Amino acid sequence: MEQMENAIVITEGTLKDRIYFIRGQKVMLDFELAEIYGYSTTKFNQQVKNNIEKFDGDFMFELSKDEFNDLMSKKLTSSWGGRRKPPKAFTEQGIYMLMTVLRGELAVRQSKALIRTFKKMKDFIIHNRELIGHREYIQLSMQTVDNTRDISKLKSDIVTIESRMFDVVNQLSDVVTKSDLANMMNSFVERHQRMQALE
């Protein structure tokens, strides 16, 4: 199968940009794998089609239009436009199976680079899982402290509001009491004046 010699250089960076999380698993897309292996997407998919018995559903599946549109909106790239049908997605097992299908010197070289890079990425996760867990724990702890501080401030604000409300109620009570007292005094004076007038 004809290959182009301008295939991309495989690094952790170039792979991370081409790994997507779809249907609960990490996958790579046919046209980007074709680019990695130096094939046109059509010739790449033709080779897969010629060996379709090797690609079960857990090795490869075709994205729905909605899945691909959602992916394009997240990727924000125009280079994916113009495709007539959604791409095929290959799981890690599917990519390893591709290595048995794609032939030629460049394919062998790229397959070896893929295997080595996948291993580096996995080794990094394994060696740093405690650090990653610790970092998440610190973030969670910091968030908990922030939440506790917010709750304490909220409680303090509530106490302040309650205290102010209590003062307002007391002032209102005083006003009502004075008002009632004034009415009683006025009533007493009026009655006393009437009684004096009758005498």
Summary of the structure (lengths in Angstrom):
residues: 199
radius of gyration: 38.1
end to end distance: 131.8
largest distance: 132.5
contacts: 473
relative contact order: 0.09
helix: 70%
strand: 7%
